[in-house]
Amino acid sequence: MQEGVGKNQILKVPLTDTMSAYSRQFPIGSADLSEWMNEIHTRGIQEVVFWGTKSEASGWKNDPVFRDLVKKLQEDKIRLSTMDGAKFRSAPDTVRKLDRFLRSHLGSVLICYSENEASAFVKLMQEVLEGEKEPNKTYTPYTPEIPKEKPKKEKQESIKNHSEEFKASRITIRVKLLAIVSAIVVVSMGLVIGLATNLFRNYTVSLIQEYNLSLARLTGLQVGLRIKELSSKSSEFEDKWTIQPAKGSDSKKIAAPPFISGFFLSHPKILGWGKYENGESVVTYNPRFIRDLRRDEEEVRSLWAAISKEDKEKMFSYEFESTHLENVSSKFGFPAVLFIQNDKSRKGVGFFLISPQDLWEAARSALQTELFAIWVVDSRGRLIAHTEESETVSAKDYSKNPLVQFLLRSPADNGSQTAEFEGKETLGSFQQLEDVNLAVVSSIEADKAFEAVYKIRRQNFYILISVLSLAFLVVFLFSRTLTVPLINLLSATRQIERGNYKVSIKPVTRDEVGVLTNSFLKMAHGLEEREKIKDTFGKFVNKEIAERALAGDMPLGGVTKDVTVFFSDLRNFTGMSEKLKPSEVVDFLNAYFTEMVECIYLTEGIVDKFIGDAIMAHWGALYTDENDARNAINSALLMRSALLEFNRIGVEIGRPQARFGCGINTGPVVVGQIGSEKKLEFTVIGDAVNLASRIEYLTKDFGTDILVSETSYEKVKDHYKFETLPPVWIRGKEKPQQLYAVLGWLEDPDCPKNLQEVRKLCGISEPESSSKAIAD
């Protein structure tokens, strides 16, 4: 579909019933920027792609109109991306690839193409449009025609005098009905919205505090392990260190000996190690850390040397048993923690200068969002480290934080509390470390935590307004069935007052108003007979509507079956996701899961769940063709081929490359509805499931993509080419487990001949060393 002419032409390609792709020439030129934004909002566009050459893209960046457009799109949270049109069109099968690229998005997309690309791109889009087999169907709701009532003629009669004057109210029955119903709707829905919001808020608090506590425990475990490792290394370095601290030695450049430089290479977050004795210190610095910091080593040494002797004496003379951490970020101007290892049996004190990130590097990957903050305080409530670098450097006094005061007073080693600090309400949980006087705190600001609650509340108010408007309309229309007969009765009464007993009203309902109208007619008829005037009778119409609702429940329970369980996991996904925007991570995973899940469905498998970037599936739980293990391996090999194609297309569109590992095991599991009466999940549990997961993890050690257990191998060994691996120890198993690497189908002429060809095909690097799990 085309709209407009020339530069204002918009080409639309329907992708689904609710999603379309639009294209329009860019730059804007004489068009109004607000017109573009209105067009984008009206069409529900969620992503804008700028299509042109590299030279044109450079020119756009210098265009103030382009910068204003990008700023407005970012403010409206519309995703932005670029595409090299010439490079895209140089690849084969461009029409299919463009169609696939457009359909990979989760919402409608607008492509802004340059003037030089106009003719070629429009032709390409028209070819995609012509490839659409089913045109969009527009649904037109049915609207009945309501005939207008004919005006009734009234016989003019002189009004009789009344002995008493009656003054009618200005508020009609219709207005009263509208007011009463509106009040009932507003009050009832207001109460429901208030109650639902409060309950949802309380539920959200419990979920967030539970997540906070889990995050604090996980980080606490990581910090504790890291402290033990650093303590051990510091003692080791002290035994081998030969340079004694002397006056002025803290400002001298000391080359790191091999045993320390090797440690620095594998720990880039360590700033340096040194020794303190009799008020003097000597430090050797990590050149990699300083290079990443973009500082000069001489500058860092001068910052350490600038710390007064009294301050150093306070830090190193602190009464502690063995380990002590001190926040020295304010001294250096960047996040830094002084880690002191005190061994009273030694002369002098060994210490590390580390980045706070070194304490929780592994635990930070558990953060599902940047909304949560992790920080560490000591036994006096002083801030040691914080995920926000500005907080760490600021050296704020956290001892006045109610959450810190709560953990210092608490006899338990963990807990949760809602507190207000610096004018902000915060939800936080803490975990105290056993061996050191430290506590790890996970927190989130209440405004961020309850953003979804507030959004739902706003939506509920919109629903309230919609329901109120609908109720107002319905009552307005329904009130006609009450007020119109009453108005007619009033008119007929006045006619009788004038002496006209031949009224033309009739009952239209069978309720009280209908009864009243009927009685009025009988009265008029009696008056007519008394006055020898005839009257007529009317007809009655009655309508009824009935509705019925059905409900059911799900039973609990499970059975034991032999099932083939499959696990897959993306390699280095954490590192990949750190380089992408959250929206790009979601698009990447959706595209990846689409390809992988299709392979599972093609082999009659069931996707049990997605665990982050991992997939759990199984064969034989609901139904079986006695080839469950074979189906699972077929699925894994199809996934391998699909992943190669996925990466090939990714190179063309600038998407990161993906690698995965798959583990397959066959064994008895419990199958059924697992959960509660309110929340059920069909899944499989048992030792066979755990073994499949651990086999998948071992693909990293052996440098391959598909591993199967011995039980699965025995069922399918005549259908595939395998490479036997050394037996390995697997946690939870008393005996070593024999594993097999899947090379391919036996009948496949292009099947890899060995594990080296599989690695070359899939882009897997050879392991640097043999697996520690290999049984001796």
Number of C-alpha atoms within 10 A of each C-alpha: 10 12 11 9 8 9 16 17 13 20 20 19 25 19 18 13 10 10 18 20 24 22 24 23 24 21 17 16 11 8 11 10 16 11 10 15 15 11 12 20 13 9 15 16 20 19 20 21 16 23 26 24 18 15 8 14 16 10 10 18 12 10 11 10 16 17 13 12 16 17 12 15 18 12 9 12 11 16 17 15 11 17 19 17 19 15 13 16 16 9 10 9 10 14 18 13 18 17 20 13 12 21 19 14 18 13 17 23 26 24 23 22 24 21 15 14 16 18 11 13 22 17 12 17 20 16 14 19 20 11 13 13 7 7 13 13 7 7 6 6 6 6 6 6 6 6 6 6 6 6 6 7 7 11 11 9 13 10 11 10 9 8 6 6 7 7 6 7 7 7 8 10 15 18 13 12 16 18 14 12 15 18 13 13 18 17 12 13 18 15 12 13 20 14 12 16 17 14 13 17 17 12 12 16 18 14 12 21 23 16 18 26 23 17 26 28 23 19 26 25 19 18 23 21 14 16 21 14 11 20 22 12 19 24 18 14 19 21 10 11 16 9 13 14 19 14 11 11 16 22 19 14 14 14 13 19 13 9 12 21 17 11 14 21 14 10 15 19 22 25 24 23 25 24 25 22 16 12 15 19 24 23 28 23 24 25 21 17 21 19 12 10 11 9 12 11 17 11 13 17 18 14 14 17 20 13 13 9 12 10 10 16 15 10 17 23 12 10 11 13 13 13 19 21 22 19 23 23 23 13 15 18 14 16 25 26 25 23 21 27 27 23 17 10 6 11 13 21 21 28 29 24 24 24 20 24 19 17 23 21 15 13 18 17 12 13 13 9 9 9 11 20 18 23 22 26 24 22 15 13 20 19 24 27 29 21 19 12 15 13 16 25 22 14 17 11 10 17 17 13 14 16 25 26 14 15 23 19 8 11 9 10 13 18 21 21 17 17 18 14 12 8 7 11 14 20 24 28 28 30 27 26 17 12 12 18 16 24 26 28 29 26 27 21 18 18 14 13 19 16 11 14 19 15 11 16 18 13 13 19 16 12 14 18 14 12 16 19 13 12 16 18 13 12 19 15 12 13 17 14 15 18 15 13 20 17 12 17 22 12 16 23 17 17 20 16 16 16 14 17 24 19 22 17 18 19 23 20 19 15 12 10 18 19 14 16 23 20 13 19 25 15 13 23 21 16 18 16 13 10 10 10 14 14 17 13 13 11 8 11 8 8 6 4 4 4 4 4 4 4 4 4 7 11 11 13 11 16 11 14 15 18 26 29 33 32 27 28 23 17 15 11 17 12 10 13 15 11 11 14 11 12 10 15 16 14 15 20 16 16 15 18 16 12 17 21 17 15 22 23 12 12 18 18 26 19 16 16 13 14 11 11 16 17 19 21 21 27 27 22 23 13 11 13 9 13 13 26 26 20 22 28 27 19 23 28 20 19 22 23 14 17 20 18 13 19 19 13 16 15 12 13 17 12 15 13 15 19 17 23 23 29 29 32 29 28 18 17 22 21 21 20 19 18 13 11 11 7 9 14 13 14 21 24 16 13 14 21 24 15 25 25 21 16 26 24 18 22 22 18 16 20 21 26 27 26 31 26 21 17 16 23 25 11 15 16 14 11 13 18 21 23 14 14 14 16 16 19 16 17 12 9 10 8 12 16 18 18 25 20 24 24 23 24 18 15 10 10 9 9 15 20 14 15 20 15 14 21 16 12 13 18 14 17 13 15 12 9 8 10 16 10 15 16 14 9
